[in-house]
Amino acid sequence: MMENTIYKETEIGLIPEDWEVSRLGEIAEIATGQSAPQGEEYFKNGKYPFIRVSHLSNEGYKIISYDLINDKA
């Protein structure tokens, strides 16, 4: 946790005070049946979160990490 950040308790645990808890489907497009982008050119200078199944945990589907993709992807 960052030293100067104020946190609040939520149903998913502590988060920075200025964050909100949302369902993934409310803030992102969920797509299936497509292959993940392959190759560094899709990730270089990435700005869009790309979440893979391997980035999720079984504890309420908490996102534990993600990749950033660019406009080429």
PDB file of N, CA, C, O and CB in Angstrom:
ATOM      1  N   MET A   1       0.838  -1.184   0.000  1.00  0.00           N
ATOM      2  CA  MET A   1       0.000   0.000   0.000  1.00  0.00           C
ATOM      3  C   MET A   1       0.879   1.243   0.000  1.00  0.00           C
ATOM      4  O   MET A   1       1.981   1.248   0.549  1.00  0.00           O
ATOM      5  CB  MET A   1      -0.951   0.001   1.213  1.00  0.00           C
ATOM      6  N   MET A   2       0.371   2.280  -0.621  1.00  0.00           N
ATOM      7  CA  MET A   2       1.139   3.515  -0.694  1.00  0.00           C
ATOM      8  C   MET A   2       0.975   4.295   0.606  1.00  0.00           C
ATOM      9  O   MET A   2      -0.111   4.325   1.185  1.00  0.00           O
ATOM     10  CB  MET A   2       0.693   4.370  -1.905  1.00  0.00           C
ATOM     11  N   GLU A   3       2.045   4.918   1.059  1.00  0.00           N
ATOM     12  CA  GLU A   3       2.070   5.595   2.347  1.00  0.00           C
ATOM     13  C   GLU A   3       1.057   6.717   2.494  1.00  0.00           C
ATOM     14  O   GLU A   3       0.375   6.792   3.517  1.00  0.00           O
ATOM     15  CB  GLU A   3       3.415   6.136   2.584  1.00  0.00           C
ATOM     16  N   ASN A   4       0.941   7.582   1.512  1.00  0.00           N
ATOM     17  CA  ASN A   4       0.099   8.770   1.644  1.00  0.00           C
ATOM     18  C   ASN A   4      -1.305   8.585   1.093  1.00  0.00           C
ATOM     19  O   ASN A   4      -2.033   9.565   0.934  1.00  0.00           O
ATOM     20  CB  ASN A   4       0.747   9.922   0.955  1.00  0.00           C
ATOM     21  N   THR A   5      -1.697   7.371   0.802  1.00  0.00           N
ATOM     22  CA  THR A   5      -3.019   7.103   0.255  1.00  0.00           C
ATOM     23  C   THR A   5      -3.984   6.769   1.376  1.00  0.00           C
ATOM     24  O   THR A   5      -3.656   6.005   2.284  1.00  0.00           O
ATOM     25  CB  THR A   5      -2.966   5.959  -0.769  1.00  0.00           C
ATOM     26  N   ILE A   6      -5.181   7.347   1.310  1.00  0.00           N
ATOM     27  CA  ILE A   6      -6.231   7.032   2.269  1.00  0.00           C
ATOM     28  C   ILE A   6      -7.053   5.892   1.677  1.00  0.00           C
ATOM     29  O   ILE A   6      -7.463   5.955   0.518  1.00  0.00           O
ATOM     30  CB  ILE A   6      -7.130   8.292   2.587  1.00  0.00           C
ATOM     31  N   TYR A   7      -7.292   4.852   2.471  1.00  0.00           N
ATOM     32  CA  TYR A   7      -8.018   3.679   2.007  1.00  0.00           C
ATOM     33  C   TYR A   7      -9.372   3.594   2.682  1.00  0.00           C
ATOM     34  O   TYR A   7      -9.583   4.139   3.765  1.00  0.00           O
ATOM     35  CB  TYR A   7      -7.215   2.407   2.268  1.00  0.00           C
ATOM     36  N   LYS A   8     -10.290   2.893   2.016  1.00  0.00           N
ATOM     37  CA  LYS A   8     -11.598   2.622   2.606  1.00  0.00           C
ATOM     38  C   LYS A   8     -11.868   1.125   2.503  1.00  0.00           C
ATOM     39  O   LYS A   8     -11.378   0.451   1.597  1.00  0.00           O
ATOM     40  CB  LYS A   8     -12.725   3.449   1.898  1.00  0.00           C
ATOM     41  N   GLU A   9     -12.652   0.621   3.441  1.00  0.00           N
ATOM     42  CA  GLU A   9     -13.022  -0.787   3.449  1.00  0.00           C
ATOM     43  C   GLU A   9     -14.230  -0.978   2.540  1.00  0.00           C
ATOM     44  O   GLU A   9     -15.196  -0.219   2.618  1.00  0.00           O
ATOM     45  CB  GLU A   9     -13.327  -1.282   4.896  1.00  0.00           C
ATOM     46  N   THR A  10     -14.176  -1.986   1.681  1.00  0.00           N
ATOM     47  CA  THR A  10     -15.286  -2.304   0.782  1.00  0.00           C
ATOM     48  C   THR A  10     -15.563  -3.796   0.859  1.00  0.00           C
ATOM     49  O   THR A  10     -14.884  -4.525   1.582  1.00  0.00           O
ATOM     50  CB  THR A  10     -14.970  -1.873  -0.683  1.00  0.00           C
ATOM     51  N   GLU A  11     -16.562  -4.248   0.112  1.00  0.00           N
ATOM     52  CA  GLU A  11     -16.885  -5.672   0.108  1.00  0.00           C
ATOM     53  C   GLU A  11     -15.774  -6.528  -0.484  1.00  0.00           C
ATOM     54  O   GLU A  11     -15.770  -7.743  -0.286  1.00  0.00           O
ATOM     55  CB  GLU A  11     -18.158  -5.904  -0.657  1.00  0.00           C
ATOM     56  N   ILE A  12     -14.835  -5.930  -1.202  1.00  0.00           N
ATOM     57  CA  ILE A  12     -13.700  -6.687  -1.750  1.00  0.00           C
ATOM     58  C   ILE A  12     -12.407  -6.423  -0.986  1.00  0.00           C
ATOM     59  O   ILE A  12     -11.347  -6.916  -1.371  1.00  0.00           O
ATOM     60  CB  ILE A  12     -13.502  -6.342  -3.219  1.00  0.00           C
ATOM     61  N   GLY A  13     -12.487  -5.657   0.084  1.00  0.00           N
ATOM     62  CA  GLY A  13     -11.303  -5.341   0.875  1.00  0.00           C
ATOM     63  C   GLY A  13     -10.944  -3.869   0.786  1.00  0.00           C
ATOM     64  O   GLY A  13     -11.746  -3.060   0.320  1.00  0.00           O
ATOM     65  N   LEU A  14      -9.745  -3.517   1.230  1.00  0.00           N
ATOM     66  CA  LEU A  14      -9.293  -2.129   1.215  1.00  0.00           C
ATOM     67  C   LEU A  14      -8.945  -1.679  -0.193  1.00  0.00           C
ATOM     68  O   LEU A  14      -8.261  -2.379  -0.940  1.00  0.00           O
ATOM     69  CB  LEU A  14      -8.089  -1.952   2.132  1.00  0.00           C
ATOM     70  N   ILE A  15      -9.438  -0.480  -0.543  1.00  0.00           N
ATOM     71  CA  ILE A  15      -9.100   0.137  -1.828  1.00  0.00           C
ATOM     72  C   ILE A  15      -8.872   1.625  -1.584  1.00  0.00           C
ATOM     73  O   ILE A  15      -9.365   2.161  -0.592  1.00  0.00           O
ATOM     74  CB  ILE A  15     -10.233  -0.097  -2.900  1.00  0.00           C
ATOM     75  N   PRO A  16      -8.137   2.304  -2.464  1.00  0.00           N
ATOM     76  CA  PRO A  16      -7.959   3.747  -2.299  1.00  0.00           C
ATOM     77  C   PRO A  16      -9.312   4.456  -2.224  1.00  0.00           C
ATOM     78  O   PRO A  16     -10.264   4.078  -2.906  1.00  0.00           O
ATOM     79  CB  PRO A  16      -7.120   4.321  -3.458  1.00  0.00           C
ATOM     80  N   GLU A  17      -9.377   5.483  -1.389  1.00  0.00           N
ATOM     81  CA  GLU A  17     -10.630   6.176  -1.107  1.00  0.00           C
ATOM     82  C   GLU A  17     -11.331   6.709  -2.357  1.00  0.00           C
ATOM     83  O   GLU A  17     -12.561   6.753  -2.396  1.00  0.00           O
ATOM     84  CB  GLU A  17     -10.370   7.311  -0.164  1.00  0.00           C
ATOM     85  N   ASP A  18     -10.574   7.113  -3.377  1.00  0.00           N
ATOM     86  CA  ASP A  18     -11.198   7.689  -4.570  1.00  0.00           C
ATOM     87  C   ASP A  18     -11.536   6.639  -5.638  1.00  0.00           C
ATOM     88  O   ASP A  18     -11.953   7.009  -6.736  1.00  0.00           O
ATOM     89  CB  ASP A  18     -10.281   8.738  -5.166  1.00  0.00           C
ATOM     90  N   TRP A  19     -11.370   5.364  -5.355  1.00  0.00           N
ATOM     91  CA  TRP A  19     -11.752   4.293  -6.276  1.00  0.00           C
ATOM     92  C   TRP A  19     -13.182   3.862  -5.989  1.00  0.00           C
ATOM     93  O   TRP A  19     -13.714   4.129  -4.912  1.00  0.00           O
ATOM     94  CB  TRP A  19     -10.787   3.087  -6.157  1.00  0.00           C
ATOM     95  N   GLU A  20     -13.802   3.192  -6.958  1.00  0.00           N
ATOM     96  CA  GLU A  20     -15.130   2.620  -6.788  1.00  0.00           C
ATOM     97  C   GLU A  20     -15.066   1.127  -7.081  1.00  0.00           C
ATOM     98  O   GLU A  20     -14.219   0.677  -7.853  1.00  0.00           O
ATOM     99  CB  GLU A  20     -16.165   3.322  -7.710  1.00  0.00           C
ATOM    100  N   VAL A  21     -15.948   0.370  -6.475  1.00  0.00           N
ATOM    101  CA  VAL A  21     -16.066  -1.053  -6.765  1.00  0.00           C
ATOM    102  C   VAL A  21     -17.141  -1.210  -7.832  1.00  0.00           C
ATOM    103  O   VAL A  21     -18.250  -0.697  -7.685  1.00  0.00           O
ATOM    104  CB  VAL A  21     -16.410  -1.885  -5.472  1.00  0.00           C
ATOM    105  N   SER A  22     -16.810  -1.919  -8.903  1.00  0.00           N
ATOM    106  CA  SER A  22     -17.757  -2.162  -9.998  1.00  0.00           C
ATOM    107  C   SER A  22     -17.619  -3.598 -10.465  1.00  0.00           C
ATOM    108  O   SER A  22     -16.586  -4.234 -10.253  1.00  0.00           O
ATOM    109  CB  SER A  22     -17.520  -1.177 -11.180  1.00  0.00           C
ATOM    110  N   ARG A  23     -18.654  -4.098 -11.094  1.00  0.00           N
ATOM    111  CA  ARG A  23     -18.577  -5.403 -11.746  1.00  0.00           C
ATOM    112  C   ARG A  23     -17.847  -5.215 -13.061  1.00  0.00           C
ATOM    113  O   ARG A  23     -18.022  -4.196 -13.730  1.00  0.00           O
ATOM    114  CB  ARG A  23     -20.001  -6.028 -11.968  1.00  0.00           C
ATOM    115  N   LEU A  24     -17.034  -6.183 -13.435  1.00  0.00           N
ATOM    116  CA  LEU A  24     -16.230  -6.077 -14.644  1.00  0.00           C
ATOM    117  C   LEU A  24     -17.096  -5.794 -15.868  1.00  0.00           C
ATOM    118  O   LEU A  24     -16.716  -4.980 -16.709  1.00  0.00           O
ATOM    119  CB  LEU A  24     -15.429  -7.352 -14.855  1.00  0.00           C
ATOM    120  N   GLY A  25     -18.240  -6.442 -15.983  1.00  0.00           N
ATOM    121  CA  GLY A  25     -19.123  -6.246 -17.125  1.00  0.00           C
ATOM    122  C   GLY A  25     -19.722  -4.850 -17.208  1.00  0.00           C
ATOM    123  O   GLY A  25     -20.205  -4.452 -18.268  1.00  0.00           O
ATOM    124  N   GLU A  26     -19.700  -4.091 -16.101  1.00  0.00           N
ATOM    125  CA  GLU A  26     -20.213  -2.721 -16.094  1.00  0.00           C
ATOM    126  C   GLU A  26     -19.204  -1.722 -16.644  1.00  0.00           C
ATOM    127  O   GLU A  26     -19.585  -0.639 -17.088  1.00  0.00           O
ATOM    128  CB  GLU A  26     -20.606  -2.322 -14.687  1.00  0.00           C
ATOM    129  N   ILE A  27     -17.925  -2.072 -16.621  1.00  0.00           N
ATOM    130  CA  ILE A  27     -16.894  -1.111 -17.024  1.00  0.00           C
ATOM    131  C   ILE A  27     -16.041  -1.578 -18.190  1.00  0.00           C
ATOM    132  O   ILE A  27     -15.161  -0.850 -18.650  1.00  0.00           O
ATOM    133  CB  ILE A  27     -16.006  -0.813 -15.864  1.00  0.00           C
ATOM    134  N   ALA A  28     -16.300  -2.805 -18.679  1.00  0.00           N
ATOM    135  CA  ALA A  28     -15.476  -3.347 -19.763  1.00  0.00           C
ATOM    136  C   ALA A  28     -16.313  -4.241 -20.659  1.00  0.00           C
ATOM    137  O   ALA A  28     -17.371  -4.731 -20.262  1.00  0.00           O
ATOM    138  CB  ALA A  28     -14.273  -4.131 -19.201  1.00  0.00           C
ATOM    139  N   GLU A  29     -15.829  -4.443 -21.854  1.00  0.00           N
ATOM    140  CA  GLU A  29     -16.460  -5.390 -22.773  1.00  0.00           C
ATOM    141  C   GLU A  29     -15.864  -6.764 -22.515  1.00  0.00           C
ATOM    142  O   GLU A  29     -14.645  -6.932 -22.515  1.00  0.00           O
ATOM    143  CB  GLU A  29     -16.264  -4.961 -24.267  1.00  0.00           C
ATOM    144  N   ILE A  30     -16.723  -7.735 -22.299  1.00  0.00           N
ATOM    145  CA  ILE A  30     -16.259  -9.092 -22.063  1.00  0.00           C
ATOM    146  C   ILE A  30     -16.473  -9.879 -23.346  1.00  0.00           C
ATOM    147  O   ILE A  30     -17.606 -10.035 -23.803  1.00  0.00           O
ATOM    148  CB  ILE A  30     -17.002  -9.755 -20.854  1.00  0.00           C
ATOM    149  N   ALA A  31     -15.399 -10.368 -23.922  1.00  0.00           N
ATOM    150  CA  ALA A  31     -15.470 -11.104 -25.182  1.00  0.00           C
ATOM    151  C   ALA A  31     -14.887 -12.491 -24.993  1.00  0.00           C
ATOM    152  O   ALA A  31     -13.939 -12.681 -24.231  1.00  0.00           O
ATOM    153  CB  ALA A  31     -14.725 -10.352 -26.307  1.00  0.00           C
ATOM    154  N   THR A  32     -15.461 -13.453 -25.689  1.00  0.00           N
ATOM    155  CA  THR A  32     -14.940 -14.817 -25.637  1.00  0.00           C
ATOM    156  C   THR A  32     -14.783 -15.346 -27.052  1.00  0.00           C
ATOM    157  O   THR A  32     -15.310 -14.774 -28.007  1.00  0.00           O
ATOM    158  CB  THR A  32     -15.870 -15.741 -24.807  1.00  0.00           C
ATOM    159  N   GLY A  33     -14.062 -16.429 -27.171  1.00  0.00           N
ATOM    160  CA  GLY A  33     -13.931 -17.098 -28.445  1.00  0.00           C
ATOM    161  C   GLY A  33     -12.861 -16.536 -29.354  1.00  0.00           C
ATOM    162  O   GLY A  33     -12.760 -16.941 -30.512  1.00  0.00           O
ATOM    163  N   GLN A  34     -12.069 -15.622 -28.858  1.00  0.00           N
ATOM    164  CA  GLN A  34     -10.996 -15.055 -29.664  1.00  0.00           C
ATOM    165  C   GLN A  34      -9.659 -15.414 -29.039  1.00  0.00           C
ATOM    166  O   GLN A  34      -9.550 -15.594 -27.826  1.00  0.00           O
ATOM    167  CB  GLN A  34     -11.147 -13.522 -29.793  1.00  0.00           C
ATOM    168  N   SER A  35      -8.664 -15.513 -29.870  1.00  0.00           N
ATOM    169  CA  SER A  35      -7.318 -15.754 -29.363  1.00  0.00           C
ATOM    170  C   SER A  35      -6.756 -14.472 -28.776  1.00  0.00           C
ATOM    171  O   SER A  35      -7.061 -13.372 -29.236  1.00  0.00           O
ATOM    172  CB  SER A  35      -6.397 -16.290 -30.477  1.00  0.00           C
ATOM    173  N   ALA A  36      -5.943 -14.631 -27.767  1.00  0.00           N
ATOM    174  CA  ALA A  36      -5.271 -13.472 -27.180  1.00  0.00           C
ATOM    175  C   ALA A  36      -4.257 -12.925 -28.171  1.00  0.00           C
ATOM    176  O   ALA A  36      -3.692 -13.687 -28.956  1.00  0.00           O
ATOM    177  CB  ALA A  36      -4.582 -13.843 -25.839  1.00  0.00           C
ATOM    178  N   PRO A  37      -4.015 -11.617 -28.150  1.00  0.00           N
ATOM    179  CA  PRO A  37      -2.993 -11.054 -29.043  1.00  0.00           C
ATOM    180  C   PRO A  37      -1.641 -11.720 -28.790  1.00  0.00           C
ATOM    181  O   PRO A  37      -1.270 -11.966 -27.642  1.00  0.00           O
ATOM    182  CB  PRO A  37      -2.879  -9.519 -28.845  1.00  0.00           C
ATOM    183  N   GLN A  38      -0.921 -12.006 -29.845  1.00  0.00           N
ATOM    184  CA  GLN A  38       0.399 -12.622 -29.741  1.00  0.00           C
ATOM    185  C   GLN A  38       1.429 -11.667 -30.328  1.00  0.00           C
ATOM    186  O   GLN A  38       1.180 -11.052 -31.365  1.00  0.00           O
ATOM    187  CB  GLN A  38       0.439 -14.003 -30.469  1.00  0.00           C
ATOM    188  N   GLY A  39       2.538 -11.541 -29.702  1.00  0.00           N
ATOM    189  CA  GLY A  39       3.618 -10.718 -30.229  1.00  0.00           C
ATOM    190  C   GLY A  39       3.747  -9.391 -29.513  1.00  0.00           C
ATOM    191  O   GLY A  39       2.764  -8.771 -29.109  1.00  0.00           O
ATOM    192  N   GLU A  40       4.989  -8.981 -29.373  1.00  0.00           N
ATOM    193  CA  GLU A  40       5.315  -7.762 -28.636  1.00  0.00           C
ATOM    194  C   GLU A  40       4.684  -6.511 -29.238  1.00  0.00           C
ATOM    195  O   GLU A  40       4.400  -5.557 -28.514  1.00  0.00           O
ATOM    196  CB  GLU A  40       6.807  -7.588 -28.577  1.00  0.00           C
ATOM    197  N   GLU A  41       4.456  -6.499 -30.566  1.00  0.00           N
ATOM    198  CA  GLU A  41       3.930  -5.283 -31.203  1.00  0.00           C
ATOM    199  C   GLU A  41       2.539  -4.916 -30.684  1.00  0.00           C
ATOM    200  O   GLU A  41       2.131  -3.760 -30.801  1.00  0.00           O
ATOM    201  CB  GLU A  41       3.880  -5.468 -32.719  1.00  0.00           C
ATOM    202  N   TYR A  42       1.801  -5.874 -30.113  1.00  0.00           N
ATOM    203  CA  TYR A  42       0.468  -5.594 -29.578  1.00  0.00           C
ATOM    204  C   TYR A  42       0.507  -5.059 -28.148  1.00  0.00           C
ATOM    205  O   TYR A  42      -0.482  -4.511 -27.661  1.00  0.00           O
ATOM    206  CB  TYR A  42      -0.377  -6.849 -29.625  1.00  0.00           C
ATOM    207  N   PHE A  43       1.629  -5.214 -27.488  1.00  0.00           N
ATOM    208  CA  PHE A  43       1.747  -4.804 -26.098  1.00  0.00           C
ATOM    209  C   PHE A  43       2.632  -3.574 -25.906  1.00  0.00           C
ATOM    210  O   PHE A  43       2.553  -2.919 -24.867  1.00  0.00           O
ATOM    211  CB  PHE A  43       2.287  -5.939 -25.286  1.00  0.00           C
ATOM    212  N   LYS A  44       3.470  -3.251 -26.886  1.00  0.00           N
ATOM    213  CA  LYS A  44       4.378  -2.108 -26.774  1.00  0.00           C
ATOM    214  C   LYS A  44       3.564  -0.819 -26.649  1.00  0.00           C
ATOM    215  O   LYS A  44       2.670  -0.564 -27.457  1.00  0.00           O
ATOM    216  CB  LYS A  44       5.336  -2.036 -28.002  1.00  0.00           C
ATOM    217  N   ASN A  45       3.876  -0.013 -25.637  1.00  0.00           N
ATOM    218  CA  ASN A  45       3.159   1.232 -25.344  1.00  0.00           C
ATOM    219  C   ASN A  45       1.664   0.995 -25.166  1.00  0.00           C
ATOM    220  O   ASN A  45       0.844   1.821 -25.568  1.00  0.00           O
ATOM    221  CB  ASN A  45       3.391   2.248 -26.457  1.00  0.00           C
ATOM    222  N   GLY A  46       1.318  -0.129 -24.565  1.00  0.00           N
ATOM    223  CA  GLY A  46      -0.089  -0.475 -24.365  1.00  0.00           C
ATOM    224  C   GLY A  46      -0.798   0.486 -23.430  1.00  0.00           C
ATOM    225  O   GLY A  46      -0.193   1.033 -22.508  1.00  0.00           O
ATOM    226  N   LYS A  47      -2.088   0.688 -23.677  1.00  0.00           N
ATOM    227  CA  LYS A  47      -2.873   1.589 -22.828  1.00  0.00           C
ATOM    228  C   LYS A  47      -4.220   1.001 -22.421  1.00  0.00           C
ATOM    229  O   LYS A  47      -4.917   1.590 -21.596  1.00  0.00           O
ATOM    230  CB  LYS A  47      -3.096   2.898 -23.541  1.00  0.00           C
ATOM    231  N   TYR A  48      -4.606  -0.155 -22.983  1.00  0.00           N
ATOM    232  CA  TYR A  48      -5.886  -0.773 -22.656  1.00  0.00           C
ATOM    233  C   TYR A  48      -5.647  -2.056 -21.870  1.00  0.00           C
ATOM    234  O   TYR A  48      -4.893  -2.918 -22.322  1.00  0.00           O
ATOM    235  CB  TYR A  48      -6.704  -1.062 -23.938  1.00  0.00           C
ATOM    236  N   PRO A  49      -6.277  -2.202 -20.693  1.00  0.00           N
ATOM    237  CA  PRO A  49      -6.100  -3.440 -19.940  1.00  0.00           C
ATOM    238  C   PRO A  49      -6.646  -4.637 -20.715  1.00  0.00           C
ATOM    239  O   PRO A  49      -7.752  -4.581 -21.253  1.00  0.00           O
ATOM    240  CB  PRO A  49      -6.789  -3.336 -18.576  1.00  0.00           C
ATOM    241  N   PHE A  50      -5.880  -5.703 -20.771  1.00  0.00           N
ATOM    242  CA  PHE A  50      -6.287  -6.955 -21.393  1.00  0.00           C
ATOM    243  C   PHE A  50      -6.156  -8.020 -20.321  1.00  0.00           C
ATOM    244  O   PHE A  50      -5.051  -8.352 -19.892  1.00  0.00           O
ATOM    245  CB  PHE A  50      -5.419  -7.298 -22.674  1.00  0.00           C
ATOM    246  N   ILE A  51      -7.293  -8.553 -19.889  1.00  0.00           N
ATOM    247  CA  ILE A  51      -7.302  -9.497 -18.774  1.00  0.00           C
ATOM    248  C   ILE A  51      -7.503 -10.905 -19.311  1.00  0.00           C
ATOM    249  O   ILE A  51      -8.454 -11.177 -20.044  1.00  0.00           O
ATOM    250  CB  ILE A  51      -8.409  -9.138 -17.748  1.00  0.00           C
ATOM    251  N   ARG A  52      -6.607 -11.781 -18.940  1.00  0.00           N
ATOM    252  CA  ARG A  52      -6.689 -13.195 -19.328  1.00  0.00           C
ATOM    253  C   ARG A  52      -7.238 -13.993 -18.142  1.00  0.00           C
ATOM    254  O   ARG A  52      -7.180 -13.538 -17.000  1.00  0.00           O
ATOM    255  CB  ARG A  52      -5.283 -13.747 -19.775  1.00  0.00           C
ATOM    256  N   VAL A  53      -7.757 -15.156 -18.415  1.00  0.00           N
ATOM    257  CA  VAL A  53      -8.250 -16.018 -17.346  1.00  0.00           C
ATOM    258  C   VAL A  53      -7.149 -16.264 -16.319  1.00  0.00           C
ATOM    259  O   VAL A  53      -7.427 -16.336 -15.121  1.00  0.00           O
ATOM    260  CB  VAL A  53      -8.761 -17.354 -17.919  1.00  0.00           C
ATOM    261  N   SER A  54      -5.918 -16.392 -16.768  1.00  0.00           N
ATOM    262  CA  SER A  54      -4.808 -16.650 -15.843  1.00  0.00           C
ATOM    263  C   SER A  54      -4.535 -15.474 -14.912  1.00  0.00           C
ATOM    264  O   SER A  54      -3.817 -15.630 -13.924  1.00  0.00           O
ATOM    265  CB  SER A  54      -3.551 -16.978 -16.622  1.00  0.00           C
ATOM    266  N   HIS A  55      -5.090 -14.304 -15.205  1.00  0.00           N
ATOM    267  CA  HIS A  55      -4.913 -13.138 -14.350  1.00  0.00           C
ATOM    268  C   HIS A  55      -5.939 -13.087 -13.219  1.00  0.00           C
ATOM    269  O   HIS A  55      -5.865 -12.205 -12.364  1.00  0.00           O
ATOM    270  CB  HIS A  55      -5.002 -11.875 -15.179  1.00  0.00           C
ATOM    271  N   LEU A  56      -6.885 -14.010 -13.201  1.00  0.00           N
ATOM    272  CA  LEU A  56      -7.945 -14.014 -12.200  1.00  0.00           C
ATOM    273  C   LEU A  56      -7.668 -15.063 -11.141  1.00  0.00           C
ATOM    274  O   LEU A  56      -6.978 -16.052 -11.388  1.00  0.00           O
ATOM    275  CB  LEU A  56      -9.307 -14.264 -12.853  1.00  0.00           C
ATOM    276  N   SER A  57      -8.219 -14.832  -9.954  1.00  0.00           N
ATOM    277  CA  SER A  57      -8.114 -15.828  -8.895  1.00  0.00           C
ATOM    278  C   SER A  57      -9.505 -16.386  -8.625  1.00  0.00           C
ATOM    279  O   SER A  57     -10.494 -15.834  -9.106  1.00  0.00           O
ATOM    280  CB  SER A  57      -7.490 -15.216  -7.599  1.00  0.00           C
ATOM    281  N   ASN A  58      -9.594 -17.459  -7.872  1.00  0.00           N
ATOM    282  CA  ASN A  58     -10.886 -18.054  -7.528  1.00  0.00           C
ATOM    283  C   ASN A  58     -11.559 -17.363  -6.359  1.00  0.00           C
ATOM    284  O   ASN A  58     -12.686 -17.715  -6.012  1.00  0.00           O
ATOM    285  CB  ASN A  58     -10.712 -19.511  -7.212  1.00  0.00           C
ATOM    286  N   GLU A  59     -10.918 -16.412  -5.753  1.00  0.00           N
ATOM    287  CA  GLU A  59     -11.472 -15.717  -4.598  1.00  0.00           C
ATOM    288  C   GLU A  59     -12.306 -14.531  -5.062  1.00  0.00           C
ATOM    289  O   GLU A  59     -11.881 -13.385  -4.915  1.00  0.00           O
ATOM    290  CB  GLU A  59     -10.351 -15.252  -3.646  1.00  0.00           C
ATOM    291  N   GLY A  60     -13.466 -14.784  -5.612  1.00  0.00           N
ATOM    292  CA  GLY A  60     -14.338 -13.711  -6.066  1.00  0.00           C
ATOM    293  C   GLY A  60     -13.871 -13.079  -7.360  1.00  0.00           C
ATOM    294  O   GLY A  60     -14.239 -11.945  -7.665  1.00  0.00           O
ATOM    295  N   TYR A  61     -13.061 -13.800  -8.127  1.00  0.00           N
ATOM    296  CA  TYR A  61     -12.557 -13.301  -9.403  1.00  0.00           C
ATOM    297  C   TYR A  61     -11.809 -11.984  -9.250  1.00  0.00           C
ATOM    298  O   TYR A  61     -12.008 -11.062 -10.041  1.00  0.00           O
ATOM    299  CB  TYR A  61     -13.698 -13.129 -10.380  1.00  0.00           C
ATOM    300  N   LYS A  62     -10.972 -11.892  -8.265  1.00  0.00           N
ATOM    301  CA  LYS A  62     -10.134 -10.706  -8.092  1.00  0.00           C
ATOM    302  C   LYS A  62      -9.084 -10.684  -9.190  1.00  0.00           C
ATOM    303  O   LYS A  62      -8.416 -11.686  -9.444  1.00  0.00           O
ATOM    304  CB  LYS A  62      -9.465 -10.686  -6.684  1.00  0.00           C
ATOM    305  N   ILE A  63      -8.944  -9.544  -9.832  1.00  0.00           N
ATOM    306  CA  ILE A  63      -7.917  -9.408 -10.861  1.00  0.00           C
ATOM    307  C   ILE A  63      -6.580  -9.267 -10.145  1.00  0.00           C
ATOM    308  O   ILE A  63      -6.374  -8.314  -9.394  1.00  0.00           O
ATOM    309  CB  ILE A  63      -8.198  -8.176 -11.810  1.00  0.00           C
ATOM    310  N   ILE A  64      -5.674 -10.210 -10.375  1.00  0.00           N
ATOM    311  CA  ILE A  64      -4.391 -10.184  -9.682  1.00  0.00           C
ATOM    312  C   ILE A  64      -3.296  -9.566 -10.534  1.00  0.00           C
ATOM    313  O   ILE A  64      -2.247  -9.185 -10.013  1.00  0.00           O
ATOM    314  CB  ILE A  64      -3.993 -11.581  -9.273  1.00  0.00           C
ATOM    315  N   SER A  65      -3.524  -9.462 -11.838  1.00  0.00           N
ATOM    316  CA  SER A  65      -2.602  -8.778 -12.739  1.00  0.00           C
ATOM    317  C   SER A  65      -3.290  -8.634 -14.087  1.00  0.00           C
ATOM    318  O   SER A  65      -4.353  -9.216 -14.306  1.00  0.00           O
ATOM    319  CB  SER A  65      -1.244  -9.554 -12.873  1.00  0.00           C
ATOM    320  N   TYR A  66      -2.703  -7.874 -14.980  1.00  0.00           N
ATOM    321  CA  TYR A  66      -3.244  -7.736 -16.329  1.00  0.00           C
ATOM    322  C   TYR A  66      -2.161  -7.228 -17.255  1.00  0.00           C
ATOM    323  O   TYR A  66      -1.129  -6.727 -16.807  1.00  0.00           O
ATOM    324  CB  TYR A  66      -4.463  -6.789 -16.348  1.00  0.00           C
ATOM    325  N   ASP A  67      -2.403  -7.360 -18.559  1.00  0.00           N
ATOM    326  CA  ASP A  67      -1.501  -6.837 -19.580  1.00  0.00           C
ATOM    327  C   ASP A  67      -2.118  -5.577 -20.166  1.00  0.00           C
ATOM    328  O   ASP A  67      -3.327  -5.370 -20.061  1.00  0.00           O
ATOM    329  CB  ASP A  67      -1.224  -7.896 -20.693  1.00  0.00           C
ATOM    330  N   LEU A  68      -1.309  -4.747 -20.774  1.00  0.00           N
ATOM    331  CA  LEU A  68      -1.804  -3.567 -21.484  1.00  0.00           C
ATOM    332  C   LEU A  68      -1.570  -3.769 -22.975  1.00  0.00           C
ATOM    333  O   LEU A  68      -0.455  -4.072 -23.399  1.00  0.00           O
ATOM    334  CB  LEU A  68      -1.103  -2.261 -20.979  1.00  0.00           C
ATOM    335  N   ILE A  69      -2.633  -3.601 -23.773  1.00  0.00           N
ATOM    336  CA  ILE A  69      -2.505  -3.734 -25.222  1.00  0.00           C
ATOM    337  C   ILE A  69      -2.661  -2.365 -25.873  1.00  0.00           C
ATOM    338  O   ILE A  69      -3.175  -1.429 -25.260  1.00  0.00           O
ATOM    339  CB  ILE A  69      -3.555  -4.731 -25.784  1.00  0.00           C
ATOM    340  N   ASN A  70      -2.216  -2.263 -27.109  1.00  0.00           N
ATOM    341  CA  ASN A  70      -2.300  -0.993 -27.835  1.00  0.00           C
ATOM    342  C   ASN A  70      -3.389  -1.065 -28.905  1.00  0.00           C
ATOM    343  O   ASN A  70      -4.123  -2.051 -28.973  1.00  0.00           O
ATOM    344  CB  ASN A  70      -0.937  -0.640 -28.478  1.00  0.00           C
ATOM    345  N   ASP A  71      -3.498  -0.040 -29.732  1.00  0.00           N
ATOM    346  CA  ASP A  71      -4.536   0.028 -30.762  1.00  0.00           C
ATOM    347  C   ASP A  71      -4.376  -1.035 -31.848  1.00  0.00           C
ATOM    348  O   ASP A  71      -5.354  -1.359 -32.522  1.00  0.00           O
ATOM    349  CB  ASP A  71      -4.531   1.393 -31.396  1.00  0.00           C
ATOM    350  N   LYS A  72      -3.184  -1.583 -32.039  1.00  0.00           N
ATOM    351  CA  LYS A  72      -2.972  -2.627 -33.049  1.00  0.00           C
ATOM    352  C   LYS A  72      -3.695  -3.921 -32.697  1.00  0.00           C
ATOM    353  O   LYS A  72      -4.091  -4.682 -33.580  1.00  0.00           O
ATOM    354  CB  LYS A  72      -1.484  -2.903 -33.213  1.00  0.00           C
ATOM    355  N   ALA A  73      -3.863  -4.161 -31.404  1.00  0.00           N
ATOM    356  CA  ALA A  73      -4.495  -5.400 -30.953  1.00  0.00           C
ATOM    357  C   ALA A  73      -5.967  -5.349 -31.253  1.00  0.00           C
ATOM    358  O   ALA A  73      -6.692  -6.298 -30.953  1.00  0.00           O
ATOM    359  CB  ALA A  73      -4.261  -5.635 -29.454  1.00  0.00           C
TER     360      ALA A  73
END
